[in-house]
Amino acid sequence: MSEQPSRNKRLQKKLYMGEWAILGFEFSFKLTEASDEQYEAFFNSLEKLVGTEELYISLDNNSESFEGSVTSAQRYGNATEEDRTAIETFLNSHDIVSEVKVGALVDAFYEM
């Protein structure tokens, strides 16, 4: 039986554990065939949303789909359920986006 070692608050903070854990979420979607202008408009709108909500986003793609993760841009800040809803609503509102999946809030350092 393994027990978690006891760590002092200073070490917990450095390791982003306990009360300093950072919450984030993952998401994925696919883009349908569209014009360059539609793609540009979509990604510019996504960039504006992320900036307005003060979020960090990472986005990777392969030939068929995009996968990303979202965290707060504030130090020791957390992504929220409202942020999850905003990203999901944004993705579902675009005609060129399909197969949207938005994950639950999890510890961004240890579960994503």
Secondary structure, DSSP 8 states (H G I E B T S, - for coil): --------HHHHHHTT-GGG--EEEEEEEEE-S--HHHHHHHHHHHHHHHHHTTEEEEEEE-SS-EEEEEEESSTT----HHHHHHHHHHHHT-TTEEEEEE---EETTTT-
